[in-house]
Amino acid sequence: MSSIDDFSSLVAQLPGVTRTDRARWSQFDVLGQRFAYLWERTVTVGLKQTIAEQLGLVGERPDVFEVQFTAHGFGWVVVHLEKVERDELAELVFEAWRLSAPAELVAERADRLPV
């Protein structure tokens, strides 16, 4: 299962990412576009996904994923890190990043997932 360190390691491998710490959470942007949140107290992250992916994840495993919110055509999901494998977390983080990153960064990265 995954941890906050796993999440932090995966995010650190993606280009253009900045972290901003708040009182109760941290947010992650790629060149000014938000793609993730981290709540250390609850060992959860919020990740940008398509609405279809949000509904699929929550519908299949509601003990692992929760609907966070929907905005601007995207469905954000809360991921309970201790209930998801690192390889699946890598895919989810990469997809969230890819949905927010500029086309040039996405093209440079291609389909290489963080490990």
N, C-alpha and C positions, 0 to 999 in steps of 0.2 A: 504494500500500500504506500501511498505518497505522504509527503511531509511538506512543511513550509520551505525547508531547504531544497527539496526537489523542485518545487514551483519556482523559487528564486533562481536556481541553477538553469532551468529551462528558459526563463525570461531573459536571463543575462546573455544567452547565446544568440538572441535575435537582434539584428541591427536597428539602430535608431530609437531604442527604448529608453525612456526616462521614468524614474520613480519619484513620486511625491508623497511624503509621509504626512498623514493627518493625525488628529488625536486618537481616532478609533480605527482607522484603516489606512492603507496605502493604495495609491492609484498608479496605473502604468499606462503610459501613452507611447505611441510611435509617431514621432514628429508632430506632436500636438493633438493626435487623435486617440482618444481613450479606447483601450481594449481589455483592461482587466482591473480588478480590485482584489485586495488581500485583507482579510480580517484575521489577524493572528490569534486573537482571543478565542475565536470559534473554530480555528483551523479550517477556514473555508476561503474560497476565491470566487469572484464573479467574473464570468467570461462572456464576451460578445460572441454570439452565434447567429445563424439565420433563424428565423421564426420556426421553420420546419424542423431544424435540428434541435432547437429548444424544446419543442413539443415532443419530439421523438425521445430525447434523453429523459425528460421528466416522466413521460408516459411509460417508458420501459423500466426505469429504476428510480422511483420517487424517493427511495431511501438514500440515494447518492446525489441526486440532482433536484434542485428546486427552481421554480420560475422566480427570477429576480425582478425583471420588468421588461417591457418592450418599448422601443423608441426608435423612430426614424427607420422603420422597416427591419429592425433587428430584434432578436429575442435574447436577452441576457439570462444566463443560468448561474445559480450558486452551485458550486462543486464542493462536496465534503471530501477533503483531501485524503483522510484516513480510510476512505471507502473506494478509492479509485487507484488503479495500477499506474505506475509512472509512464509506461508507454502510451496509455490512453490519455493521460494528462498532457503528454507532449503533443499529441494530435490536437487536443482541444485548445491548448495555448497557441499552437502554431496557427490554427484556423482563426482564432480571435485576432491574433496579430495580423494575419493576411487580410482579414476583412477591414482593417483599419489603416494598413500601411499604404503608402503611395505605390503606384504601379511599378515604378523603377526599382524600388526595394524588393517588391515581390518578385519581379523578373530576375533580379540578381540572386536572390535566395533560391529561386526555383522551388522544387518540392522537397528540399532537405529539411527534415524535421530536426528540432533540437534533440539531443540525446541525454 
